């Protein structure tokens, strides 16, 4: 089955192109997620509803329920879209330079995330609290985040391996700690905006990764490689 696309592409044809069922479904889903982002930020996770999202998107309630069975499903999809976009940017940054370059840029990343979209930070925290209290929501969230955590851990360990540095934690643990640190600092930003020093995440992450404090400008130091097995339990 095909659906009529209202926007034409003059470079290809003067006639409207028809969407396939899959394309139309994907388009509807993206529009619902866009509307959901606005509704959740305006009303908060607890105050938002699928009905409000349907109204904001200009769809029937049936269109929403055919894509997302519950409010938690909708928010998790929205969270996944946000995380994928952020990971794509950070993944490029991590691959493009050294692990130290990546860490030294975390202050700019944190400042951008907290200042450009402050409502989103609070919204995530609100959802995490709901997931902590509701086993069903928690199970859905953890099922989707497990692979992301593993991928992040592998990427960190690979980057550390390039310089022969063995951190005090596994790559997976470092990913969890870095995320927890970022969320905590973002929350602190909302409580006391002027007191947040973005460089704090850089200094803390260097210690977590086993790099130690950054030396003064112009001073060169050699990394001490730690060898041998350690108990990480």
Residue, then its C-alpha position, 0 to 999 in steps of 0.5 A: x500500500x502507498x501513501x501520498x507524500x505532500x512535498x514534491x521533489x522538483x529535481x526528480x519529477x513534477x508529480x508527488x512521490x508516493x510513500x510506501x507503507x513502511x516510509x509512511x509509518x516511519x514518517x508518522x513515528x518521527x512526527x510523533x517523537x517530535x511532538x512528544x519532545x515538546x509535550x514532555x518538556x512542557x508538561x514533564x514526564x508525569x504530567x504528559x500523556x499519549x493523548x496530549x502527544x496525539x493532539x500536539x502531533x495532529x494525529x488520532x489517539x489510535x495513531x499514537x497507540x499503534x506506534x507506542x503502547x505506553x507512555x514509557x515506550x514513547x519516552x524510551x524511543x525518544x531517549x534512544x533517538x537523543x542518545x543515538x544523536x549524541x553518541x554519533x557526535x561523541x563517537x566521531x570525536x573519540x575516533x578522530x583524536x586521542x583519548x586525552x583529546x576526547x576527555x579534554x573536550x568533555x567540558x564543552x560537551x557538558x556545557x552545550x548539553x546543559x545550556x542548549x537544552x536544559x529541560x531535557x536533562x531534568x526530563x531524563x532525571x524525572x524518567x529515571x526516577x519513574x523507572x526506579x519506582x516501576x519494575x515494568x518501566x525499569x525492565x524496558x529501559x534496561x533492555x534497551x540500554x544494555x547493548x549501548x553500555x557494552x558498546x561504550x565500554x568496548x570503545x573506551x577500552x580500545x582507545x585506552x589500548x592504543x596508548x597501552x594504558x590500563x585504567x583502574x576500571x573496566x571500559x564498561x565501568x568507565x562508561x557507567x561512571x562517566x554517564x553518572x558523573x555527567x548526569x550528576x553535574x547536569x543536575x547540579x547545574x540546574x540547582x546552582x548554574x553559576x557554581x558549575x565549573x565545566x572543567x570539573x568533569x575533565x579533571x574527574x574523568x582523567x583520574x577515573x581513566x588513570x591519566x592523572x591531573x593534566x600537566x601544565x601547558x608546555x610540560x610533556x610527561x610519559x604515561x606509566x603503563x600498569x601491567x598485570x591482572x587486578x581484581x576488579x570486583 
